[in-house]
Amino acid sequence: MKDYKRTDINKNLWVCDYGNGTFEIFIRACGPTGAYVYRYEKERLKWCQRRSYGGASTPKYYNFLNQIINLIGFYKNASPICQNNL
């Protein structure tokens, strides 16, 4: 794993900074839920994941560019009322 600088905000929130615009935000939840981790690369949200003592969930990746392209394609194929709102 890369070297990082950990900054504790409080006991339930901390940031691991890997440098170069890459960092992870950890939010600790109560009970067996563990912590939610949000990973940013190039200062943009890349993925989020839930981690606990029982293991980690599969990271959920975010690709906002593809979502925007899909929405534009949807509206272009929609009714004329929707097309006027673009």
C-alpha positions as CSV (number, residue, x, y, z in Angstrom):
1,M,0.0,0.0,0.0
2,K,1.1,3.6,-0.6
3,D,2.3,5.8,2.1
4,Y,-0.3,8.3,3.3
5,K,-0.9,11.0,5.9
6,R,-3.9,10.4,8.2
7,T,-5.7,13.4,9.6
8,D,-8.2,12.7,12.4
9,I,-11.2,15.1,12.3
10,N,-12.8,13.4,15.3
11,K,-13.2,9.8,16.5
12,N,-15.8,9.0,13.8
13,L,-14.2,10.9,10.8
14,W,-10.7,10.8,9.4
15,V,-9.0,11.4,6.0
16,C,-6.1,9.4,4.5
17,D,-4.2,11.6,2.0
18,Y,-2.1,9.8,-0.5
19,G,-1.1,13.0,-2.3
20,N,-1.5,14.1,-5.9
21,G,-5.3,14.7,-5.4
22,T,-5.9,11.1,-4.1
23,F,-7.5,10.7,-0.7
24,E,-10.0,8.6,1.2
25,I,-12.6,9.8,3.7
26,F,-13.6,7.3,6.4
27,I,-16.9,7.8,8.3
28,R,-17.3,5.4,11.2
29,A,-20.8,4.1,11.8
30,C,-22.3,2.7,15.0
31,G,-22.7,-1.0,15.6
32,P,-21.4,-3.8,13.3
33,T,-21.7,-1.5,10.2
34,G,-18.0,-0.5,10.4
35,A,-17.0,2.5,8.3
36,Y,-17.9,3.9,5.0
37,V,-15.0,4.8,2.8
38,Y,-15.1,7.3,0.0
39,R,-12.1,7.3,-2.4
40,Y,-11.3,10.4,-4.5
41,E,-8.8,10.4,-7.3
42,K,-7.8,13.6,-9.1
43,E,-10.2,15.3,-6.6
44,R,-13.2,13.4,-8.0
45,L,-15.3,10.7,-6.3
46,K,-14.0,7.4,-7.7
47,W,-15.8,4.8,-5.4
48,C,-17.3,4.1,-2.1
49,Q,-17.2,1.0,0.1
50,R,-18.4,-0.2,3.5
51,R,-15.8,-1.9,5.6
52,S,-16.3,-3.7,8.9
53,Y,-14.6,-6.4,11.0
54,G,-16.6,-9.0,9.1
55,G,-15.2,-7.9,5.7
56,A,-15.7,-5.3,3.1
57,S,-18.4,-4.7,0.5
58,T,-17.6,-4.5,-3.2
59,P,-16.6,-1.0,-4.1
60,K,-19.3,1.0,-5.9
61,Y,-17.6,2.9,-8.7
62,Y,-18.9,6.2,-10.0
63,N,-18.7,7.3,-13.6
64,F,-20.5,10.5,-13.8
65,L,-19.5,11.2,-17.4
66,N,-21.3,8.0,-18.7
67,Q,-24.3,8.8,-16.6
68,I,-24.6,12.3,-18.2
69,I,-24.1,10.9,-21.7
70,N,-26.9,8.3,-21.0
71,L,-29.2,11.1,-19.7
72,I,-28.6,13.2,-22.8
73,G,-29.3,10.2,-25.1
74,F,-32.5,9.5,-23.2
75,Y,-33.8,13.1,-23.6
76,K,-32.9,13.2,-27.3
77,N,-35.1,10.2,-27.8
78,A,-37.9,11.5,-25.6
79,S,-40.9,13.6,-26.5
80,P,-40.5,17.2,-27.9
81,I,-41.5,18.6,-24.5
82,C,-38.4,17.0,-22.9
83,Q,-36.2,18.1,-25.8
84,N,-37.1,21.8,-25.3
85,N,-35.7,21.5,-21.7
86,L,-32.2,20.6,-22.8
